[in-house]
Amino acid sequence: MNWTEEENPTPPATPTLPQDLDCPVETEEGVRLVALSAYWGEGVALVSVAALGVLGNTISGVILASRAMRNSFNLLLVALAVYDNTYLVR
């Protein structure tokens, strides 16, 4: 079946070649911006969240393992906190 303008006003899509794309040019400033974003996002933010997680898991583990709070469900939560700490530190 051939395409005609009367049947469909939109022509069929043709494959785009890489040289036909209007891609931005990579600049030194762009590379620095990506590196700086990676430092703050993957470095500072990730370490900060992990440190708060380890602190919170440790506090909750100590509280939930105390004599007054000890029951089977709380011991499962303590095990979860220990596993979470090992995952965060790894």
C-alpha positions as CSV (number, residue, x, y, z in Angstrom):
1,M,0.0,0.0,0.0
2,N,1.5,3.3,-1.1
3,W,1.3,6.5,0.9
4,T,-0.8,9.3,-0.6
5,E,-1.5,12.7,0.9
6,E,-5.3,12.3,0.6
7,E,-5.3,9.2,2.9
8,N,-2.8,10.5,5.5
9,P,-1.5,14.1,5.5
10,T,1.6,13.0,7.5
11,P,4.4,11.4,5.4
12,P,5.9,8.2,6.7
13,A,8.9,8.5,9.1
14,T,12.3,8.1,7.5
15,P,15.2,6.7,9.4
16,T,17.5,9.4,10.8
17,L,21.2,9.0,10.2
18,P,23.6,10.0,13.0
19,Q,25.1,12.8,10.9
20,D,21.6,14.3,10.5
21,L,21.1,14.7,14.2
22,D,21.6,18.1,15.8
23,C,23.6,17.0,18.9
24,P,25.2,19.4,21.2
25,V,29.0,19.7,21.2
26,E,30.8,18.6,24.3
27,T,32.7,21.4,25.9
28,E,35.2,21.6,28.6
29,E,32.8,23.5,30.8
30,G,30.1,20.8,30.3
31,V,32.6,18.1,31.3
32,R,33.5,20.0,34.4
33,L,29.8,20.5,35.3
34,V,29.2,16.7,34.9
35,A,32.2,15.9,37.1
36,L,31.1,18.4,39.7
37,S,27.6,17.1,39.7
38,A,28.9,13.5,40.1
39,Y,31.0,14.6,43.0
40,W,28.2,16.2,44.9
41,G,25.5,13.7,44.0
42,E,27.5,10.4,44.2
43,G,30.0,11.6,46.7
44,V,28.8,14.0,49.3
45,A,25.0,13.3,49.2
46,L,25.4,9.5,49.1
47,V,27.9,9.4,52.0
48,S,25.7,11.8,54.0
49,V,22.6,9.7,53.6
50,A,24.5,6.5,54.3
51,A,26.0,8.0,57.5
52,L,22.6,9.0,58.7
53,G,21.3,5.6,57.9
54,V,24.0,3.8,59.8
55,L,23.4,6.2,62.8
56,G,19.7,5.6,62.7
57,N,20.0,1.8,62.4
58,T,22.5,1.7,65.2
59,I,20.3,3.7,67.5
60,S,17.2,1.7,66.6
61,G,19.1,-1.6,67.1
62,V,20.2,-0.6,70.6
63,I,16.8,0.5,71.6
64,L,14.9,-2.5,70.1
65,A,17.4,-4.9,71.6
66,S,17.0,-3.6,75.2
67,R,15.4,-5.8,77.8
68,A,12.2,-3.8,78.0
69,M,11.6,-3.9,74.2
70,R,12.7,-7.4,73.5
71,N,10.2,-9.6,71.6
72,S,10.3,-11.7,68.5
73,F,9.2,-8.9,66.1
74,N,11.7,-6.3,67.6
75,L,14.5,-8.9,67.2
76,L,13.6,-9.2,63.6
77,L,13.8,-5.5,63.3
78,V,17.2,-5.6,64.9
79,A,18.4,-8.2,62.4
80,L,17.1,-6.0,59.6
81,A,19.0,-3.0,61.0
82,V,22.2,-5.0,61.2
83,Y,21.8,-6.2,57.6
84,D,21.0,-2.7,56.5
85,N,24.1,-1.4,58.2
86,T,26.3,-4.0,56.5
87,Y,24.7,-3.0,53.1
88,L,25.3,0.7,53.7
89,V,28.9,0.3,54.8
90,R,29.8,-2.1,52.0
